[in-house]
Amino acid sequence: MSQELHSIPMYKAFGLHIQSEIHFPELPTLPPASIQAPHSSEPIDLYIGYADLASQWASYSPTGAYINTPDTYMLRIEGLALFACKNGNRMEASPEPGADPDQLRLYLLGTCMGAILLQRKILPLHGSAIEIDGRAYAIVGHSGHGKSTLASALLQQGYRLLTDDVIPVSRDANGTFQVTPAYPQQKLWQESLDVFGMSTSEYRPLFERETKFAVPVTSSFVQDTLPLAGIFELVKADCKDLMLQETSRLERLSLLSRHTYRSSLLEGCGLTAWHFDITARLASQVDLYRVWRPIDQQTIHSLRKLVLDRARSVSAAFSQ
């Protein structure tokens, strides 16, 4: 697809200035800018466009659904598209005829963005991040364990969202870990909407026949990078009551490893040593907690209070 560069929209997400041929209604837009314009105030960090990727894919003689090298990640989703992520600054898609544009964007902002962040040496954690008392708190856990539901419960109490699904974690010049905002949208299952009395008719399914919905949170979105003050891992378990426990130093590396978004890409990208180093530093600087929640009980309001109480105690310690 060919367009004049100055007419291609600019977006801001994941801390990146993104110019994209593909329309992203969920992303905050920026004023149009020419790519690599000599005096542009918005330099391009990531370009997203269409491309014919068939010959490049075939050149790797793939034996599976993806290819992963230090500078290129390619993914094939049957019936949807071929994707390519290159050098941390370019993302390409080659859609199949009739590809669902909503599903296409899901992969671009999910798996492909995770690959781009890794290529840029930004740690992507799988979960949601919420601002509490001016600091970021990450909520991680396996699928279905309540990450986005807890984040939504906190939003309803007036707290604000930094990111849902992919959490970009980096270090500033002083070595402080921080979370960069992604974009103002949550992804919630119908069961989560039901918990909060939210009608599915008000929200768009993420793609056709999906029971997970896109929930805009523009008025409750943080646009500034914030220091990361704590990480909560949610675990559904066969227990009677909620229980929160600070994780030991030995447990922290494995917790961060299992909740690194698309951690299977690390070896092919040559980032195994980098990942060990950054997670070891993160484990030594930020408090990590494990929260067990009963499998067969609705505990979201008690869970919200438990997490808020701990976050407030962390904030009080910072202010002393």
Secondary structure, DSSP 4 states (H G I P E B T S, - for coil): ----GGGS-EEEETTEEEEESS--TTSPEE----TT-TT-SS--SEEEEE---HHHHHHT--SSSEEE-SSEEEEEETTTEEEEEETTTEEEEEEPTT--HHHHHHHIIIIIHHHHHHHTT-EEEEEEEEEETTEEEEEEESTTSSHHHHHHHHHTTT-EEEEEEEEEEEE-TTS-EEE----SEEEEEHHHHHHTT--GGGSEESSTT-SEEEEE-GGGB--S-EEEEEEEEEEEES-SS-EEEEPPHHHHHHHHHHTBTTGGGTTTTT-HHHHHHHHHHHHHHSEEEEEEEETTS--HHHHHHHHHHHHHHHHHHHH-
